[in-house]
């Protein structure tokens, strides 16, 4: 995901939508996915709707889908 010229709120929304779509592709409900990842259902809902959640929680969700996040500082 290219985040150039996006503010933090937009980044969270795009990431949340991606997490939501991945969960739906797996055919899992919010409750079942949260239980599988071992996080509260409300926290997963917050992540999927682009609301603030701790970065370690995002990393846990993302790694569950077999993905990684790369953050790069640029000029």
mmCIF file as gemmi writes it, N, C-alpha and C atoms, coordinates in Angstrom:
data_model
loop_
_atom_site.group_PDB
_atom_site.id
_atom_site.type_symbol
_atom_site.label_atom_id
_atom_site.label_alt_id
_atom_site.label_comp_id
_atom_site.label_asym_id
_atom_site.label_entity_id
_atom_site.label_seq_id
_atom_site.pdbx_PDB_ins_code
_atom_site.Cartn_x
_atom_site.Cartn_y
_atom_site.Cartn_z
_atom_site.occupancy
_atom_site.B_iso_or_equiv
_atom_site.pdbx_formal_charge
_atom_site.auth_seq_id
_atom_site.auth_asym_id
_atom_site.pdbx_PDB_model_num
ATOM 1 N N . UNK Axp A 1 ? 0.849 -1.17 0 1 0 ? 1 A 1
ATOM 2 C CA . UNK Axp A 1 ? 0 0 0 1 0 ? 1 A 1
ATOM 3 C C . UNK Axp A 1 ? 0.895 1.234 0 1 0 ? 1 A 1
ATOM 4 N N . UNK Axp A 2 ? 0.686 2.117 -0.926 1 0 ? 2 A 1
ATOM 5 C CA . UNK Axp A 2 ? 1.415 3.373 -0.987 1 0 ? 2 A 1
ATOM 6 C C . UNK Axp A 2 ? 0.632 4.393 -0.174 1 0 ? 2 A 1
ATOM 7 N N . UNK Axp A 3 ? 1.288 4.993 0.795 1 0 ? 3 A 1
ATOM 8 C CA . UNK Axp A 3 ? 0.589 5.914 1.687 1 0 ? 3 A 1
ATOM 9 C C . UNK Axp A 3 ? 1.044 7.351 1.502 1 0 ? 3 A 1
ATOM 10 N N . UNK Axp A 4 ? 1.724 7.618 0.412 1 0 ? 4 A 1
ATOM 11 C CA . UNK Axp A 4 ? 2.189 8.967 0.149 1 0 ? 4 A 1
ATOM 12 C C . UNK Axp A 4 ? 0.995 9.915 0.105 1 0 ? 4 A 1
ATOM 13 N N . UNK Axp A 5 ? 1.136 11.041 0.755 1 0 ? 5 A 1
ATOM 14 C CA . UNK Axp A 5 ? 0.102 12.082 0.811 1 0 ? 5 A 1
ATOM 15 C C . UNK Axp A 5 ? -1.174 11.648 1.531 1 0 ? 5 A 1
ATOM 16 N N . UNK Axp A 6 ? -1.095 10.638 2.365 1 0 ? 6 A 1
ATOM 17 C CA . UNK Axp A 6 ? -2.254 10.215 3.156 1 0 ? 6 A 1
ATOM 18 C C . UNK Axp A 6 ? -1.999 10.573 4.607 1 0 ? 6 A 1
ATOM 19 N N . UNK Axp A 7 ? -3.041 11.035 5.288 1 0 ? 7 A 1
ATOM 20 C CA . UNK Axp A 7 ? -2.868 11.278 6.711 1 0 ? 7 A 1
ATOM 21 C C . UNK Axp A 7 ? -3.152 9.98 7.477 1 0 ? 7 A 1
ATOM 22 N N . UNK Axp A 8 ? -2.887 10.008 8.767 1 0 ? 8 A 1
ATOM 23 C CA . UNK Axp A 8 ? -3 8.799 9.585 1 0 ? 8 A 1
ATOM 24 C C . UNK Axp A 8 ? -4.416 8.222 9.562 1 0 ? 8 A 1
ATOM 25 N N . UNK Axp A 9 ? -5.408 9.077 9.585 1 0 ? 9 A 1
ATOM 26 C CA . UNK Axp A 9 ? -6.797 8.606 9.566 1 0 ? 9 A 1
ATOM 27 C C . UNK Axp A 9 ? -7.093 7.845 8.273 1 0 ? 9 A 1
ATOM 28 N N . UNK Axp A 10 ? -6.612 8.358 7.161 1 0 ? 10 A 1
ATOM 29 C CA . UNK Axp A 10 ? -6.821 7.68 5.871 1 0 ? 10 A 1
ATOM 30 C C . UNK Axp A 10 ? -6.094 6.343 5.825 1 0 ? 10 A 1
ATOM 31 N N . UNK Axp A 11 ? -4.877 6.313 6.361 1 0 ? 11 A 1
ATOM 32 C CA . UNK Axp A 11 ? -4.101 5.068 6.39 1 0 ? 11 A 1
ATOM 33 C C . UNK Axp A 11 ? -4.844 4.009 7.197 1 0 ? 11 A 1
ATOM 34 N N . UNK Axp A 12 ? -5.365 4.402 8.366 1 0 ? 12 A 1
ATOM 35 C CA . UNK Axp A 12 ? -6.117 3.447 9.198 1 0 ? 12 A 1
ATOM 36 C C . UNK Axp A 12 ? -7.341 2.919 8.463 1 0 ? 12 A 1
ATOM 37 N N . UNK Axp A 13 ? -8.042 3.791 7.733 1 0 ? 13 A 1
ATOM 38 C CA . UNK Axp A 13 ? -9.238 3.36 6.997 1 0 ? 13 A 1
ATOM 39 C C . UNK Axp A 13 ? -8.888 2.365 5.89 1 0 ? 13 A 1
ATOM 40 N N . UNK Axp A 14 ? -7.828 2.652 5.143 1 0 ? 14 A 1
ATOM 41 C CA . UNK Axp A 14 ? -7.409 1.756 4.06 1 0 ? 14 A 1
ATOM 42 C C . UNK Axp A 14 ? -6.966 0.413 4.631 1 0 ? 14 A 1
ATOM 43 N N . UNK Axp A 15 ? -6.17 0.454 5.69 1 0 ? 15 A 1
ATOM 44 C CA . UNK Axp A 15 ? -5.707 -0.778 6.326 1 0 ? 15 A 1
ATOM 45 C C . UNK Axp A 15 ? -6.887 -1.557 6.907 1 0 ? 15 A 1
ATOM 46 N N . UNK Axp A 16 ? -7.81 -0.853 7.545 1 0 ? 16 A 1
ATOM 47 C CA . UNK Axp A 16 ? -8.989 -1.502 8.115 1 0 ? 16 A 1
ATOM 48 C C . UNK Axp A 16 ? -9.817 -2.212 7.061 1 0 ? 16 A 1
ATOM 49 N N . UNK Axp A 17 ? -10.008 -1.56 5.934 1 0 ? 17 A 1
ATOM 50 C CA . UNK Axp A 17 ? -10.767 -2.18 4.84 1 0 ? 17 A 1
ATOM 51 C C . UNK Axp A 17 ? -10.055 -3.434 4.342 1 0 ? 17 A 1
ATOM 52 N N . UNK Axp A 18 ? -8.746 -3.36 4.222 1 0 ? 18 A 1
ATOM 53 C CA . UNK Axp A 18 ? -7.968 -4.525 3.783 1 0 ? 18 A 1
ATOM 54 C C . UNK Axp A 18 ? -8.121 -5.681 4.774 1 0 ? 18 A 1
ATOM 55 N N . UNK Axp A 19 ? -8.073 -5.386 6.069 1 0 ? 19 A 1
ATOM 56 C CA . UNK Axp A 19 ? -8.25 -6.425 7.085 1 0 ? 19 A 1
ATOM 57 C C . UNK Axp A 19 ? -9.655 -7.025 7.004 1 0 ? 19 A 1
ATOM 58 N N . UNK Axp A 20 ? -10.651 -6.169 6.841 1 0 ? 20 A 1
ATOM 59 C CA . UNK Axp A 20 ? -12.035 -6.629 6.707 1 0 ? 20 A 1
ATOM 60 C C . UNK Axp A 20 ? -12.187 -7.562 5.51 1 0 ? 20 A 1
ATOM 61 N N . UNK Axp A 21 ? -11.639 -7.162 4.363 1 0 ? 21 A 1
ATOM 62 C CA . UNK Axp A 21 ? -11.754 -7.977 3.15 1 0 ? 21 A 1
ATOM 63 C C . UNK Axp A 21 ? -11.045 -9.318 3.301 1 0 ? 21 A 1
ATOM 64 N N . UNK Axp A 22 ? -9.889 -9.328 3.939 1 0 ? 22 A 1
ATOM 65 C CA . UNK Axp A 22 ? -9.162 -10.593 4.162 1 0 ? 22 A 1
ATOM 66 C C . UNK Axp A 22 ? -9.99 -11.536 5.031 1 0 ? 22 A 1
ATOM 67 N N . UNK Axp A 23 ? -10.593 -10.985 6.084 1 0 ? 23 A 1
ATOM 68 C CA . UNK Axp A 23 ? -11.415 -11.827 6.961 1 0 ? 23 A 1
ATOM 69 C C . UNK Axp A 23 ? -12.605 -12.394 6.194 1 0 ? 23 A 1
ATOM 70 N N . UNK Axp A 24 ? -13.253 -11.571 5.391 1 0 ? 24 A 1
ATOM 71 C CA . UNK Axp A 24 ? -14.405 -12.025 4.612 1 0 ? 24 A 1
ATOM 72 C C . UNK Axp A 24 ? -14.001 -13.093 3.601 1 0 ? 24 A 1
ATOM 73 N N . UNK Axp A 25 ? -12.801 -12.943 3.006 1 0 ? 25 A 1
ATOM 74 C CA . UNK Axp A 25 ? -12.312 -13.959 2.065 1 0 ? 25 A 1
ATOM 75 C C . UNK Axp A 25 ? -12.168 -15.309 2.746 1 0 ? 25 A 1
ATOM 76 N N . UNK Axp A 26 ? -11.812 -15.279 4.026 1 0 ? 26 A 1
ATOM 77 C CA . UNK Axp A 26 ? -11.675 -16.523 4.778 1 0 ? 26 A 1
ATOM 78 C C . UNK Axp A 26 ? -13.032 -17.055 5.237 1 0 ? 26 A 1
ATOM 79 N N . UNK Axp A 27 ? -14.088 -16.266 5.04 1 0 ? 27 A 1
ATOM 80 C CA . UNK Axp A 27 ? -15.428 -16.693 5.415 1 0 ? 27 A 1
ATOM 81 C C . UNK Axp A 27 ? -15.654 -16.738 6.912 1 0 ? 27 A 1
ATOM 82 N N . UNK Axp A 28 ? -14.962 -15.885 7.651 1 0 ? 28 A 1
ATOM 83 C CA . UNK Axp A 28 ? -15.07 -15.912 9.108 1 0 ? 28 A 1
ATOM 84 C C . UNK Axp A 28 ? -15.826 -14.694 9.62 1 0 ? 28 A 1
ATOM 85 N N . UNK Axp A 29 ? -16.606 -14.917 10.655 1 0 ? 29 A 1
ATOM 86 C CA . UNK Axp A 29 ? -17.301 -13.808 11.305 1 0 ? 29 A 1
ATOM 87 C C . UNK Axp A 29 ? -16.293 -13.03 12.148 1 0 ? 29 A 1
ATOM 88 N N . UNK Axp A 30 ? -16.687 -11.835 12.516 1 0 ? 30 A 1
ATOM 89 C CA . UNK Axp A 30 ? -15.848 -11.01 13.382 1 0 ? 30 A 1
ATOM 90 C C . UNK Axp A 30 ? -15.56 -11.75 14.688 1 0 ? 30 A 1
ATOM 91 N N . UNK Axp A 31 ? -16.595 -12.334 15.27 1 0 ? 31 A 1
ATOM 92 C CA . UNK Axp A 31 ? -16.451 -13.058 16.526 1 0 ? 31 A 1
ATOM 93 C C . UNK Axp A 31 ? -15.466 -14.217 16.395 1 0 ? 31 A 1
ATOM 94 N N . UNK Axp A 32 ? -15.623 -15.033 15.356 1 0 ? 32 A 1
ATOM 95 C CA . UNK Axp A 32 ? -14.759 -16.203 15.199 1 0 ? 32 A 1
ATOM 96 C C . UNK Axp A 32 ? -13.314 -15.814 14.904 1 0 ? 32 A 1
ATOM 97 N N . UNK Axp A 33 ? -13.111 -14.783 14.087 1 0 ? 33 A 1
ATOM 98 C CA . UNK Axp A 33 ? -11.742 -14.353 13.797 1 0 ? 33 A 1
ATOM 99 C C . UNK Axp A 33 ? -11.075 -13.797 15.051 1 0 ? 33 A 1
ATOM 100 N N . UNK Axp A 34 ? -11.802 -12.986 15.801 1 0 ? 34 A 1
ATOM 101 C CA . UNK Axp A 34 ? -11.242 -12.428 17.035 1 0 ? 34 A 1
ATOM 102 C C . UNK Axp A 34 ? -10.88 -13.553 18.006 1 0 ? 34 A 1
ATOM 103 N N . UNK Axp A 35 ? -11.754 -14.536 18.117 1 0 ? 35 A 1
ATOM 104 C CA . UNK Axp A 35 ? -11.489 -15.677 18.995 1 0 ? 35 A 1
ATOM 105 C C . UNK Axp A 35 ? -10.248 -16.44 18.517 1 0 ? 35 A 1
ATOM 106 N N . UNK Axp A 36 ? -10.133 -16.624 17.221 1 0 ? 36 A 1
ATOM 107 C CA . UNK Axp A 36 ? -8.998 -17.344 16.643 1 0 ? 36 A 1
ATOM 108 C C . UNK Axp A 36 ? -7.675 -16.602 16.894 1 0 ? 36 A 1
ATOM 109 N N . UNK Axp A 37 ? -7.693 -15.276 16.749 1 0 ? 37 A 1
ATOM 110 C CA . UNK Axp A 37 ? -6.485 -14.467 16.961 1 0 ? 37 A 1
ATOM 111 C C . UNK Axp A 37 ? -6.239 -14.231 18.453 1 0 ? 37 A 1
ATOM 112 N N . UNK Axp A 38 ? -7.28 -14.463 19.263 1 0 ? 38 A 1
ATOM 113 C CA . UNK Axp A 38 ? -7.221 -14.249 20.709 1 0 ? 38 A 1
ATOM 114 C C . UNK Axp A 38 ? -7.159 -12.765 21.064 1 0 ? 38 A 1
ATOM 115 N N . UNK Axp A 39 ? -8.043 -12.006 20.42 1 0 ? 39 A 1
ATOM 116 C CA . UNK Axp A 39 ? -8.226 -10.606 20.788 1 0 ? 39 A 1
ATOM 117 C C . UNK Axp A 39 ? -9.724 -10.367 20.961 1 0 ? 39 A 1
ATOM 118 N N . UNK Axp A 40 ? -10.059 -9.294 21.632 1 0 ? 40 A 1
ATOM 119 C CA . UNK Axp A 40 ? -11.459 -8.949 21.841 1 0 ? 40 A 1
ATOM 120 C C . UNK Axp A 40 ? -12.114 -8.592 20.509 1 0 ? 40 A 1
ATOM 121 N N . UNK Axp A 41 ? -13.34 -9.024 20.332 1 0 ? 41 A 1
ATOM 122 C CA . UNK Axp A 41 ? -14.092 -8.746 19.103 1 0 ? 41 A 1
ATOM 123 C C . UNK Axp A 41 ? -14.194 -7.249 18.83 1 0 ? 41 A 1
ATOM 124 N N . UNK Axp A 42 ? -14.347 -6.461 19.89 1 0 ? 42 A 1
ATOM 125 C CA . UNK Axp A 42 ? -14.463 -5.006 19.716 1 0 ? 42 A 1
ATOM 126 C C . UNK Axp A 42 ? -13.17 -4.393 19.207 1 0 ? 42 A 1
ATOM 127 N N . UNK Axp A 43 ? -12.042 -4.963 19.597 1 0 ? 43 A 1
ATOM 128 C CA . UNK Axp A 43 ? -10.746 -4.465 19.128 1 0 ? 43 A 1
ATOM 129 C C . UNK Axp A 43 ? -10.586 -4.764 17.641 1 0 ? 43 A 1
ATOM 130 N N . UNK Axp A 44 ? -10.947 -5.969 17.226 1 0 ? 44 A 1
ATOM 131 C CA . UNK Axp A 44 ? -10.879 -6.309 15.806 1 0 ? 44 A 1
ATOM 132 C C . UNK Axp A 44 ? -11.816 -5.414 15.001 1 0 ? 44 A 1
ATOM 133 N N . UNK Axp A 45 ? -13 -5.161 15.531 1 0 ? 45 A 1
ATOM 134 C CA . UNK Axp A 45 ? -13.944 -4.268 14.859 1 0 ? 45 A 1
ATOM 135 C C . UNK Axp A 45 ? -13.349 -2.868 14.714 1 0 ? 45 A 1
ATOM 136 N N . UNK Axp A 46 ? -12.703 -2.376 15.752 1 0 ? 46 A 1
ATOM 137 C CA . UNK Axp A 46 ? -12.069 -1.048 15.683 1 0 ? 46 A 1
ATOM 138 C C . UNK Axp A 46 ? -10.995 -1.028 14.602 1 0 ? 46 A 1
ATOM 139 N N . UNK Axp A 47 ? -10.189 -2.063 14.538 1 0 ? 47 A 1
ATOM 140 C CA . UNK Axp A 47 ? -9.124 -2.127 13.526 1 0 ? 47 A 1
ATOM 141 C C . UNK Axp A 47 ? -9.719 -2.143 12.124 1 0 ? 47 A 1
ATOM 142 N N . UNK Axp A 48 ? -10.762 -2.932 11.928 1 0 ? 48 A 1
ATOM 143 C CA . UNK Axp A 48 ? -11.369 -3.062 10.6 1 0 ? 48 A 1
ATOM 144 C C . UNK Axp A 48 ? -12.132 -1.814 10.163 1 0 ? 48 A 1
ATOM 145 N N . UNK Axp A 49 ? -12.544 -0.997 11.107 1 0 ? 49 A 1
ATOM 146 C CA . UNK Axp A 49 ? -13.278 0.224 10.762 1 0 ? 49 A 1
ATOM 147 C C . UNK Axp A 49 ? -12.383 1.457 10.785 1 0 ? 49 A 1
ATOM 148 N N . UNK Axp A 50 ? -11.077 1.242 10.913 1 0 ? 50 A 1
ATOM 149 C CA . UNK Axp A 50 ? -10.131 2.349 10.81 1 0 ? 50 A 1
ATOM 150 C C . UNK Axp A 50 ? -9.982 3.194 12.051 1 0 ? 50 A 1
ATOM 151 N N . UNK Axp A 51 ? -10.425 2.674 13.17 1 0 ? 51 A 1
ATOM 152 C CA . UNK Axp A 51 ? -10.274 3.413 14.422 1 0 ? 51 A 1
ATOM 153 C C . UNK Axp A 51 ? -8.936 3.043 15.06 1 0 ? 51 A 1
ATOM 154 N N . UNK Axp A 52 ? -8.425 3.907 15.937 1 0 ? 52 A 1
ATOM 155 C CA . UNK Axp A 52 ? -7.113 3.633 16.546 1 0 ? 52 A 1
ATOM 156 C C . UNK Axp A 52 ? -7.104 2.356 17.393 1 0 ? 52 A 1
ATOM 157 N N . UNK Axp A 53 ? -6.089 1.546 17.182 1 0 ? 53 A 1
ATOM 158 C CA . UNK Axp A 53 ? -5.795 0.379 18.02 1 0 ? 53 A 1
ATOM 159 C C . UNK Axp A 53 ? -4.283 0.346 18.206 1 0 ? 53 A 1
ATOM 160 N N . UNK Axp A 54 ? -3.804 -0.287 19.265 1 0 ? 54 A 1
ATOM 161 C CA . UNK Axp A 54 ? -2.354 -0.36 19.468 1 0 ? 54 A 1
ATOM 162 C C . UNK Axp A 54 ? -1.649 -1.03 18.283 1 0 ? 54 A 1
ATOM 163 N N . UNK Axp A 55 ? -0.469 -0.544 17.963 1 0 ? 55 A 1
ATOM 164 C CA . UNK Axp A 55 ? 0.288 -1.063 16.816 1 0 ? 55 A 1
ATOM 165 C C . UNK Axp A 55 ? 0.578 -2.55 16.972 1 0 ? 55 A 1
ATOM 166 N N . UNK Axp A 56 ? 0.862 -3.001 18.193 1 0 ? 56 A 1
ATOM 167 C CA . UNK Axp A 56 ? 1.15 -4.429 18.378 1 0 ? 56 A 1
ATOM 168 C C . UNK Axp A 56 ? -0.088 -5.276 18.077 1 0 ? 56 A 1
ATOM 169 N N . UNK Axp A 57 ? -1.266 -4.724 18.305 1 0 ? 57 A 1
ATOM 170 C CA . UNK Axp A 57 ? -2.494 -5.443 17.969 1 0 ? 57 A 1
ATOM 171 C C . UNK Axp A 57 ? -2.649 -5.539 16.458 1 0 ? 57 A 1
ATOM 172 N N . UNK Axp A 58 ? -2.389 -4.436 15.762 1 0 ? 58 A 1
ATOM 173 C CA . UNK Axp A 58 ? -2.426 -4.466 14.296 1 0 ? 58 A 1
ATOM 174 C C . UNK Axp A 58 ? -1.446 -5.495 13.756 1 0 ? 58 A 1
ATOM 175 N N . UNK Axp A 59 ? -0.245 -5.52 14.311 1 0 ? 59 A 1
ATOM 176 C CA . UNK Axp A 59 ? 0.772 -6.463 13.851 1 0 ? 59 A 1
ATOM 177 C C . UNK Axp A 59 ? 0.31 -7.903 14.081 1 0 ? 59 A 1
ATOM 178 N N . UNK Axp A 60 ? -0.353 -8.143 15.176 1 0 ? 60 A 1
ATOM 179 C CA . UNK Axp A 60 ? -0.858 -9.487 15.48 1 0 ? 60 A 1
ATOM 180 C C . UNK Axp A 60 ? -1.912 -9.913 14.455 1 0 ? 60 A 1
ATOM 181 N N . UNK Axp A 61 ? -2.814 -8.997 14.129 1 0 ? 61 A 1
ATOM 182 C CA . UNK Axp A 61 ? -3.855 -9.291 13.139 1 0 ? 61 A 1
ATOM 183 C C . UNK Axp A 61 ? -3.223 -9.527 11.77 1 0 ? 61 A 1
ATOM 184 N N . UNK Axp A 62 ? -2.34 -8.624 11.378 1 0 ? 62 A 1
ATOM 185 C CA . UNK Axp A 62 ? -1.699 -8.714 10.063 1 0 ? 62 A 1
ATOM 186 C C . UNK Axp A 62 ? -0.897 -10.004 9.934 1 0 ? 62 A 1
ATOM 187 N N . UNK Axp A 63 ? -0.16 -10.358 10.973 1 0 ? 63 A 1
ATOM 188 C CA . UNK Axp A 63 ? 0.652 -11.578 10.902 1 0 ? 63 A 1
ATOM 189 C C . UNK Axp A 63 ? -0.229 -12.821 10.818 1 0 ? 63 A 1
ATOM 190 N N . UNK Axp A 64 ? -1.432 -12.757 11.379 1 0 ? 64 A 1
ATOM 191 C CA . UNK Axp A 64 ? -2.36 -13.887 11.276 1 0 ? 64 A 1
ATOM 192 C C . UNK Axp A 64 ? -2.687 -14.189 9.811 1 0 ? 64 A 1
ATOM 193 N N . UNK Axp A 65 ? -2.726 -13.154 8.99 1 0 ? 65 A 1
ATOM 194 C CA . UNK Axp A 65 ? -3.008 -13.333 7.565 1 0 ? 65 A 1
ATOM 195 C C . UNK Axp A 65 ? -1.748 -13.663 6.767 1 0 ? 65 A 1
ATOM 196 N N . UNK Axp A 66 ? -0.639 -13.865 7.465 1 0 ? 66 A 1
ATOM 197 C CA . UNK Axp A 66 ? 0.602 -14.226 6.789 1 0 ? 66 A 1
ATOM 198 C C . UNK Axp A 66 ? 1.251 -13.058 6.072 1 0 ? 66 A 1
ATOM 199 N N . UNK Axp A 67 ? 0.95 -11.864 6.515 1 0 ? 67 A 1
ATOM 200 C CA . UNK Axp A 67 ? 1.488 -10.658 5.889 1 0 ? 67 A 1
ATOM 201 C C . UNK Axp A 67 ? 2.432 -9.95 6.842 1 0 ? 67 A 1
ATOM 202 N N . UNK Axp A 68 ? 3.21 -9.03 6.293 1 0 ? 68 A 1
ATOM 203 C CA . UNK Axp A 68 ? 4.134 -8.216 7.079 1 0 ? 68 A 1
ATOM 204 C C . UNK Axp A 68 ? 3.9 -6.757 6.73 1 0 ? 68 A 1
ATOM 205 N N . UNK Axp A 69 ? 4.367 -5.886 7.601 1 0 ? 69 A 1
ATOM 206 C CA . UNK Axp A 69 ? 4.288 -4.45 7.355 1 0 ? 69 A 1
ATOM 207 C C . UNK Axp A 69 ? 5.705 -3.913 7.299 1 0 ? 69 A 1
ATOM 208 N N . UNK Axp A 70 ? 5.955 -3.107 6.291 1 0 ? 70 A 1
ATOM 209 C CA . UNK Axp A 70 ? 7.259 -2.456 6.193 1 0 ? 70 A 1
ATOM 210 C C . UNK Axp A 70 ? 7.021 -0.954 6.288 1 0 ? 70 A 1
ATOM 211 N N . UNK Axp A 71 ? 7.713 -0.335 7.216 1 0 ? 71 A 1
ATOM 212 C CA . UNK Axp A 71 ? 7.62 1.112 7.381 1 0 ? 71 A 1
ATOM 213 C C . UNK Axp A 71 ? 8.96 1.697 6.993 1 0 ? 71 A 1
ATOM 214 N N . UNK Axp A 72 ? 8.916 2.692 6.15 1 0 ? 72 A 1
ATOM 215 C CA . UNK Axp A 72 ? 10.141 3.278 5.625 1 0 ? 72 A 1
ATOM 216 C C . UNK Axp A 72 ? 10.063 4.791 5.772 1 0 ? 72 A 1
ATOM 217 N N . UNK Axp A 73 ? 11.1 5.385 6.331 1 0 ? 73 A 1
ATOM 218 C CA . UNK Axp A 73 ? 11.173 6.838 6.427 1 0 ? 73 A 1
ATOM 219 C C . UNK Axp A 73 ? 11.819 7.373 5.159 1 0 ? 73 A 1
ATOM 220 N N . UNK Axp A 74 ? 11.169 8.33 4.536 1 0 ? 74 A 1
ATOM 221 C CA . UNK Axp A 74 ? 11.684 8.898 3.289 1 0 ? 74 A 1
ATOM 222 C C . UNK Axp A 74 ? 11.678 10.418 3.383 1 0 ? 74 A 1
ATOM 223 N N . UNK Axp A 75 ? 12.447 11.03 2.518 1 0 ? 75 A 1
ATOM 224 C CA . UNK Axp A 75 ? 12.509 12.497 2.47 1 0 ? 75 A 1
ATOM 225 C C . UNK Axp A 75 ? 11.277 13.055 1.835 1 0 ? 75 A 1
